[in-house]
Amino acid sequence: MTKVAAIQMVSGHDRAVNLAEAARLLKEAAERGAKVAVLPENFAVLATSQMRACGEQEVGDSPVVRRFLAEQARSLGLWIVGGSMPLANRPDGSAIADRVRASCLVYDDQGREVARYDKIHLFDAMVEDAHGQYRESDAFEPGDQVVTIDTPAGRLGLAICYDLRFPELFRALREQGVDWVCLPSAFTWQTGDAHWHALIRARAIENQIWVVAPGQGGQNSERRRTYGHSLVCDPWGKEVVEIEEGPGVALADVSLEHLKQVRTRMPVWEHRRL
């Protein structure tokens, strides 16, 4: 078994404050025995108006968030899944002219950047909250690559927030041999209250995988309230640990033996017909 931490935050519009809070929570996760910690979506940069400038800085010679993640991973001896952050280039290095990618970067315990996933599904929706309309595609370019990486907790598949609503992505990740999937998120309160638990349990059950889902959880700004309820769900669909609101660390033992037992006793993957 390997301890994995889902870190919940209530990020605001001050990057320095957000990073200080992330450092505090990562330190807590490491002190409690976590070998891998997963930060939420937009953990460092929340405001859409800041995305372009930050995305350009992060692909330049003086990145702030990337350097922070590398230093934290190295100093804590911790694998870190860096939630999501803006990058103004594609994985092949080509520049993006007018938007950024929402990228999830993974760092090993030596501080090396070992994986990058760019959010494939963008949240363009009407929500009955103070914000009203969300159009991620105005600021973000979608990714197009399915990404997995070997970690101390097994083979990890990367997904971000709105990706949760697209089971074909999780199917593709399972086909690539993942044991667990992380889902850094910033669900709105309304959509989270309606669908968060049901969708996470469904993705875990139908693919027989662990799901580690850290979120933003609280009043992030005057017009934005996020749902939180960061949790770890096992391959049988049991929610092992959960934090409802506010910053904190949800820590769970991810057991590959339990995963093997679930898949052996009910080998649904071998029973597929379509």
C-alpha positions in Angstrom: 0.0 0.0 0.0 1.1 3.5 -0.7 -0.2 6.7 0.9 -1.6 9.2 -1.5 -2.8 12.7 -0.6 -5.6 14.6 -2.3 -5.0 18.3 -1.4 -8.0 20.6 -1.1 -7.5 24.4 -1.4 -9.5 27.6 -1.7 -7.2 29.5 -4.0 -7.7 33.2 -4.6 -6.3 35.7 -7.1 -2.9 36.1 -5.3 -0.4 33.6 -6.7 2.1 34.1 -3.9 -0.6 33.4 -1.3 -1.8 30.4 -3.2 1.7 28.9 -3.4 2.4 29.5 0.3 -0.8 27.6 1.1 0.1 24.8 -1.3 3.5 24.5 0.4 1.9 24.3 3.8 -0.4 21.5 2.7 2.2 19.6 0.8 4.4 19.6 3.9 1.5 18.3 5.9 0.9 15.5 3.4 4.6 14.5 3.5 4.7 14.6 7.3 1.7 12.3 7.4 3.4 9.7 5.2 2.2 10.5 1.7 4.5 9.3 -1.1 2.4 11.1 -3.8 0.3 14.3 -3.4 -2.2 15.7 -5.9 -3.0 19.4 -5.9 -6.3 20.7 -7.2 -7.1 22.4 -10.5 -5.9 26.1 -10.7 -4.1 25.7 -7.4 -1.7 28.6 -8.1 -3.5 30.7 -10.7 -7.3 31.0 -10.5 -8.3 34.2 -12.4 -8.8 33.8 -16.1 -7.4 37.3 -16.6 -4.0 36.1 -15.3 -3.8 32.9 -17.4 -2.0 34.2 -20.5 0.7 36.2 -18.7 1.4 33.3 -16.3 1.4 30.8 -19.2 4.0 32.8 -21.0 6.2 33.1 -17.9 6.0 29.4 -17.2 7.5 28.5 -20.6 10.2 31.1 -20.4 13.5 31.3 -18.5 12.0 32.2 -15.1 9.1 30.0 -14.3 7.5 30.5 -10.9 5.0 27.7 -10.5 7.2 25.0 -12.2 10.2 26.0 -10.1 8.0 25.9 -7.0 6.7 22.4 -7.7 10.2 21.0 -8.5 11.6 22.5 -5.3 8.8 21.2 -3.1 9.1 17.7 -4.6 12.8 17.6 -4.1 12.8 19.1 -0.6 10.0 16.9 0.7 11.0 13.8 -1.1 7.5 13.6 -2.5 5.9 12.9 -5.9 3.7 15.8 -6.8 0.9 16.0 -9.3 0.6 19.7 -9.9 -3.1 20.1 -10.3 -3.4 22.3 -13.3 -1.6 25.5 -14.5 -1.5 27.5 -17.7 1.3 26.9 -20.2 1.6 29.0 -23.4 3.1 26.1 -25.5 2.2 22.6 -26.5 4.0 19.5 -25.5 6.1 19.6 -28.7 7.3 23.1 -27.7 5.3 25.0 -30.3 3.9 28.3 -29.1 0.2 29.0 -28.8 -0.7 32.4 -30.3 -3.7 33.5 -28.4 -4.6 31.0 -25.6 -2.9 28.6 -23.2 -3.2 24.9 -22.3 -4.5 23.8 -18.9 -1.6 21.5 -18.0 -1.1 19.0 -15.3 2.6 18.5 -14.6 4.0 15.6 -12.6 7.2 15.8 -10.6 9.1 12.8 -9.1 10.7 12.9 -5.6 13.9 14.3 -7.1 12.1 17.3 -8.5 12.2 16.2 -12.1 9.3 16.9 -14.4 8.3 13.5 -15.6 4.9 13.9 -17.3 2.6 16.5 -18.7 -1.1 16.2 -19.5 -3.1 19.0 -21.2 -6.8 19.1 -20.4 -8.8 17.6 -23.3 -12.4 18.6 -22.4 -13.1 22.3 -21.9 -15.9 23.5 -19.7 -18.2 25.7 -21.8 -21.5 25.7 -19.9 -24.3 27.8 -18.3 -24.5 27.4 -14.5 -27.0 28.9 -12.2 -24.6 30.7 -10.0 -23.2 34.2 -9.6 -20.7 33.6 -12.4 -23.4 32.4 -14.8 -21.5 31.4 -17.9 -18.2 29.5 -18.1 -16.3 29.4 -21.4 -12.9 27.8 -20.9 -12.4 27.6 -24.7 -12.1 31.4 -24.8 -8.8 31.2 -22.9 -7.7 27.6 -23.3 -6.7 25.4 -26.2 -7.7 21.7 -25.7 -5.1 19.0 -25.4 -5.2 15.8 -27.5 -3.0 13.2 -25.8 -3.9 10.5 -23.2 -1.1 10.4 -20.6 0.0 7.8 -18.1 3.0 7.6 -15.8 4.5 5.0 -13.4 4.5 6.3 -9.8 5.2 4.8 -6.3 1.4 4.1 -6.1 1.2 2.3 -9.4 0.5 3.4 -13.0 -1.3 6.7 -13.0 -3.7 8.2 -15.6 -4.0 11.9 -15.7 -7.3 13.8 -16.1 -8.6 17.2 -15.1 -12.1 18.3 -13.8 -14.5 18.4 -16.7 -12.8 15.3 -18.2 -14.8 13.4 -15.5 -17.9 13.6 -17.7 -16.3 11.7 -20.6 -16.0 8.0 -19.8 -14.2 7.2 -23.0 -11.1 9.0 -21.6 -11.1 6.8 -18.6 -11.6 3.7 -20.8 -8.5 4.8 -22.8 -6.5 5.2 -19.6 -7.6 1.8 -18.4 -6.5 0.3 -21.7 -3.1 1.8 -21.1 -2.9 -0.2 -17.8 -3.6 2.4 -15.1 -4.1 1.4 -11.5 -5.4 4.8 -10.5 -6.5 8.1 -12.0 -6.1 11.6 -10.5 -8.7 14.3 -11.1 -7.6 17.7 -9.9 -10.8 19.8 -10.1 -12.5 23.1 -9.5 -16.1 22.0 -9.8 -18.8 24.7 -9.3 -20.9 24.2 -6.3 -24.0 23.6 -8.3 -22.6 21.0 -10.7 -20.6 19.3 -7.9 -23.6 19.0 -5.6 -25.5 17.4 -8.5 -22.9 15.0 -10.0 -19.5 14.9 -8.3 -19.9 11.8 -6.2 -22.0 9.9 -8.7 -19.5 10.4 -11.6 -16.4 9.6 -9.6 -17.9 6.4 -8.2 -19.1 5.5 -11.7 -15.6 6.0 -13.3 -14.0 4.0 -10.5 -16.5 1.1 -10.6 -16.7 0.7 -14.4 -12.9 0.8 -14.9 -12.0 -0.9 -11.6 -9.5 1.8 -10.7 -8.6 4.0 -7.7 -9.7 7.6 -8.2 -7.9 10.4 -6.3 -9.9 13.6 -6.8 -8.7 16.8 -5.1 -10.7 20.0 -5.6 -11.1 23.6 -4.9 -13.5 23.8 -2.0 -15.0 27.1 -0.8 -15.6 30.8 -1.7 -12.7 31.5 -4.1 -14.0 35.0 -5.1 -17.0 37.1 -4.9 -18.7 35.3 -7.8 -17.1 31.9 -7.6 -17.9 29.1 -5.1 -16.4 25.7 -5.6 -17.7 22.4 -4.4 -14.8 20.8 -2.7 -15.5 17.3 -1.3 -12.0 16.1 -2.2 -11.9 12.4 -1.9 -10.3 9.1 -2.7 -12.5 6.3 -4.1 -11.5 2.7 -4.3 -12.0 0.3 -7.3 -15.3 -1.0 -5.7 -16.7 2.5 -5.6 -16.2 3.1 -1.9 -15.3 6.6 -0.9 -12.4 5.9 1.5 -11.8 9.5 2.7 -13.3 12.9 2.0 -13.0 16.6 3.0 -16.1 18.7 2.4 -15.0 22.3 2.5 -12.0 24.4 3.3 -8.3 23.6 2.8 -7.0 20.2 4.0 -5.3 16.9 3.1 -7.4 13.8 2.4 -4.9 10.9 2.9 -5.6 7.2 1.9 -3.7 4.0 1.4 -3.9 3.1 -2.3 -3.7 -0.7 -2.4 -2.8 -2.6 -5.6 -3.6 -5.8 -3.8 -7.2 -4.6 -3.3 -7.3 -3.5 -6.9 -6.2 -7.0 -8.0 -8.8 -8.7 -5.8 -11.6 -6.5 -7.3 -10.5 -7.3 -10.8 -10.1 -11.0 -10.2 -13.4 -11.5 -8.4 -15.4 -9.6 -11.1 -13.3 -9.6 -14.3 -15.5 -7.2 -16.2 -12.7 -6.1 -18.5 -12.6 -9.6 -19.9 -16.3 -9.7 -20.4 -16.5 -6.7 -22.7 -18.3 -7.4 -26.0 -18.3 -4.1 -27.8 
